Amino acid sequence: MFEVVQKEILNPQIVKLRIVAPVIAEKRKPGQFVILRIYEKGERIPLTIVDSDPSDGTITLIFQVVGKTTHMLSELREGDNILDVVGPLGRPTEIELVGTVVVVGGGIGAAVAYPIARGMKHAGNKVITILGARSRDLLVLEEELASVSNEIIVMTDDGSYKRHGMVTEPLRELLEHGNIDEVLAIGPVPMMRAVSEITKEHNVRTQVSLNPIMVDGTGMCGACRVNIAGRIKFACVDGPEFDAHLVDFSDLQMRLTAYREEERESYEKYLARRGRNSS
């Protein structure tokens, strides 16, 4: 059992939990994730480890409420327990001194961008972060990312905060006017695809963190398979980060929507039962 020791509502859709997981806290590295299960018959879901504190044995997770399991997770209170938390999983981000690095985080992708940006900064790189969201109330980790960046550019799709537009706009400007050595992008598939297309034009090394459907986290179930340069890879053991210019984003998008109808039906049934029980 893994105790929730701190809970924070970042906005109506996004929640931060700090949970006790001493072994994971000691071993995790930027880019790695856990797979958790709230109760015995529950769904297994992957969540990136945003931060850890080996001194008190805790890890920090940030997630967006999008379905049944994340809704249930958001209802946990401090002192509650999660049945299973397995990790750290996945290959850590390749952190090395390369020069100037642009980290692009879109939406909840900021939770993955933060530990990567911090690792790149600690390695001696100049870090420029581009943080984007649909609106101001959906932005997360702005202060945290600013603290580990030499420069941060904040974009909102609706113009409700800072600069109006998409994250690809300042990225294109940086690539055209600056000496950028590497780009890392984390966020919705269309955003990562757009970033990849722009950086490919400028021949800049680009890594993306993929989030396909995952089940066991060991590569045995095959649920998280992705097409990389025409070859099948498993995001849980070969990734989650891959060369953006080799990713088949169309295949990734199709796989992400494979169970959308079943997920919607399950969530609606859960909300209906929850409503009956509370009435």
C-alpha positions in Angstrom: 0.0 0.0 0.0 1.2 3.5 -0.9 -0.1 6.4 1.3 -1.1 9.7 -0.1 0.6 12.3 2.2 -0.3 15.5 0.3 -2.9 16.5 -2.2 -3.2 19.7 -4.2 -5.9 20.8 -6.7 -3.9 22.7 -9.3 -7.1 23.5 -11.3 -10.5 21.9 -11.8 -9.0 19.2 -14.1 -5.5 18.7 -12.8 -4.4 17.2 -9.4 -1.0 16.8 -7.7 -0.4 13.9 -5.3 2.6 13.2 -3.2 2.8 9.6 -2.1 5.1 7.4 0.0 7.2 5.2 -2.2 10.8 5.0 -0.8 12.4 2.7 -3.3 11.0 4.6 -6.3 12.0 7.9 -4.8 15.6 6.8 -4.4 16.0 5.3 -7.9 13.9 7.4 -10.2 15.5 9.6 -12.9 14.0 12.3 -15.2 11.7 10.9 -17.9 10.7 7.8 -15.9 7.2 6.8 -14.8 5.1 4.6 -12.6 2.1 2.4 -13.3 -0.4 2.4 -10.5 -3.6 0.5 -9.6 -6.0 2.1 -7.0 -7.7 -1.1 -6.0 -7.6 -4.9 -6.8 -9.9 -4.8 -9.8 -8.9 -1.4 -11.0 -7.3 -0.3 -14.2 -3.5 0.1 -14.4 -2.5 3.6 -15.6 1.0 5.1 -16.3 1.9 8.5 -14.7 5.2 10.3 -15.0 7.2 10.9 -11.8 7.3 14.7 -11.6 9.6 14.9 -8.6 10.9 12.8 -5.7 12.4 13.3 -2.3 14.6 10.4 -1.2 14.9 12.0 2.3 11.3 11.4 3.1 10.7 8.6 0.6 8.0 10.4 -1.5 7.3 10.8 -5.1 5.1 13.5 -6.8 2.6 12.7 -9.5 0.5 15.1 -11.5 -2.5 14.0 -13.6 -5.5 15.3 -15.5 -8.9 13.9 -14.8 -10.1 12.5 -18.1 -11.8 9.2 -17.2 -12.9 6.8 -14.6 -9.6 5.9 -13.0 -8.2 9.4 -12.9 -11.5 10.6 -11.4 -11.2 8.0 -8.7 -7.6 9.0 -8.1 -8.6 12.6 -7.8 -11.1 11.7 -5.0 -8.4 10.2 -2.8 -7.6 12.2 0.4 -4.5 12.6 2.4 -4.1 9.4 4.5 -5.7 7.2 1.8 -3.8 4.4 0.2 -3.1 3.3 -3.4 -2.9 -0.5 -3.7 0.0 -0.8 -6.3 2.6 1.7 -7.5 5.3 0.0 -9.7 8.4 1.8 -10.9 10.5 3.5 -11.9 9.7 2.3 -15.4 11.0 3.3 -18.8 14.4 4.5 -20.0 15.5 7.8 -18.3 16.0 10.9 -20.4 19.4 11.2 -22.0 20.8 14.1 -19.9 24.0 15.5 -21.2 25.7 18.8 -22.0 24.8 19.7 -25.5 24.5 23.5 -25.4 21.1 25.2 -25.8 18.0 23.0 -25.3 14.4 24.0 -25.9 11.9 22.1 -23.8 8.3 22.3 -25.1 5.5 21.4 -22.7 1.9 21.4 -23.8 -1.0 21.0 -21.3 -0.4 18.2 -18.8 2.9 17.6 -20.7 4.3 20.2 -18.4 4.5 17.5 -15.7 6.9 15.6 -17.8 8.7 18.7 -19.0 9.7 19.9 -15.6 12.0 17.1 -14.4 13.6 17.0 -17.9 14.2 20.8 -18.0 15.6 20.6 -14.5 18.0 17.8 -15.4 19.2 19.6 -18.5 19.8 22.8 -16.5 21.8 20.9 -13.9 23.9 19.4 -16.6 25.0 22.9 -17.6 22.8 23.5 -20.6 21.0 26.7 -21.5 17.4 25.8 -21.2 14.6 27.7 -22.9 11.1 26.4 -22.0 8.0 27.0 -24.1 4.9 26.2 -22.0 1.5 26.1 -23.5 -2.1 25.4 -22.6 -5.6 26.1 -24.1 -6.2 28.8 -21.5 -4.7 30.4 -18.4 -6.6 28.2 -15.9 -5.1 25.1 -17.5 -1.5 26.1 -17.2 0.5 24.2 -14.6 4.1 24.3 -13.2 4.9 27.8 -14.7 6.8 28.9 -11.6 8.6 25.5 -11.3 9.6 25.5 -14.9 10.7 29.1 -14.8 13.0 28.3 -11.8 14.9 25.7 -13.9 15.0 27.7 -17.2 17.1 30.5 -18.5 14.1 31.7 -20.3 10.4 30.7 -20.3 7.8 31.6 -23.0 4.2 31.0 -22.0 1.5 30.6 -24.7 -2.2 30.3 -24.4 -4.4 29.2 -27.3 -7.1 31.7 -26.4 -4.8 34.6 -25.4 -6.1 34.7 -21.8 -2.5 34.8 -20.4 0.8 35.9 -21.7 1.3 35.4 -25.4 -1.6 34.4 -27.7 -0.9 31.4 -30.0 0.5 27.9 -30.3 3.8 26.7 -28.9 5.1 26.1 -32.4 5.2 29.9 -33.1 8.1 30.8 -30.7 9.8 27.5 -31.5 10.0 28.4 -35.1 11.3 31.9 -34.2 14.0 30.4 -32.0 15.1 27.9 -34.7 15.3 30.6 -37.3 17.2 33.1 -35.2 19.1 31.1 -32.6 21.6 28.3 -32.3 19.4 25.5 -30.9 21.2 22.2 -30.3 18.3 20.0 -29.1 14.5 20.1 -28.7 12.4 18.0 -26.3 8.6 18.0 -26.7 6.0 16.6 -24.4 2.2 17.1 -24.9 -0.7 16.2 -27.1 0.1 14.1 -30.2 -0.8 16.9 -32.7 1.5 19.3 -30.9 4.5 16.9 -30.8 3.9 16.1 -34.5 3.9 19.8 -35.4 7.1 20.4 -33.4 8.7 17.4 -35.1 7.9 18.8 -38.6 9.3 22.2 -37.7 12.6 20.9 -36.2 13.1 18.5 -39.1 13.2 21.4 -41.4 16.1 22.8 -39.4 17.8 19.4 -38.9 17.7 19.8 -35.1 17.8 16.7 -32.9 14.3 16.3 -31.3 13.0 13.9 -28.7 9.3 13.3 -27.8 7.8 11.5 -24.8 5.1 9.2 -26.1 2.1 8.2 -24.0 0.4 5.2 -25.7 -2.0 2.8 -23.9 0.0 0.8 -21.3 -0.9 -2.2 -19.2 1.9 -4.1 -17.6 4.8 -1.8 -18.1 7.3 -4.6 -18.9 6.9 -5.0 -22.7 5.1 -8.3 -22.4 1.5 -7.2 -23.1 2.3 -5.3 -26.3 -0.3 -2.6 -25.7 2.1 0.3 -25.8 3.7 -0.6 -29.2 4.6 2.3 -31.4 6.0 2.5 -34.9 9.5 4.0 -35.0 11.1 4.2 -38.4 8.9 1.3 -39.5 9.9 -0.9 -36.6 7.7 -1.8 -33.6 9.0 -0.6 -30.3 7.4 -0.7 -26.8 7.1 2.6 -25.1 7.3 1.1 -21.6 10.8 -0.5 -22.1 12.2 1.1 -25.2 10.9 4.6 -24.4 8.9 6.6 -23.4 11.2 9.0 -25.4 12.0 8.5 -29.0 13.5 10.4 -31.9 10.6 12.6 -33.0 11.7 12.4 -36.7 11.2 8.6 -36.7 7.8 8.4 -35.0 4.7 7.4 -37.0 2.4 9.9 -35.4 -0.6 8.8 -37.4 -0.3 5.3 -36.0 0.2 6.6 -32.5 -3.0 8.8 -32.7 -5.0 5.9 -34.1 -3.9 3.6 -31.2 -4.7 6.2 -28.6 -8.3 6.4 -29.8 -8.8 2.6 -30.1 -10.8 2.2 -26.9 -12.2 5.7 -26.7 -15.9 4.5 -26.9 -15.3 1.9 -24.2 -13.5 4.4 -22.0 -16.4 6.8 -22.4 -19.0 4.2 -21.6 -17.1 3.0 -18.5 -16.7 6.6 -17.2 -20.4 7.4 -17.7 -21.5 4.2 -15.9 -19.1 5.1 -13.0 -20.5 8.6 -12.8 -24.1 7.3 -12.9 -23.4 4.8 -10.0 -21.7 7.5 -8.1 -24.6 9.8 -8.5 -27.1 7.2 -7.3 -25.0 6.3 -4.3 -24.8 10.0 -3.2 -28.5 10.7 -3.7 
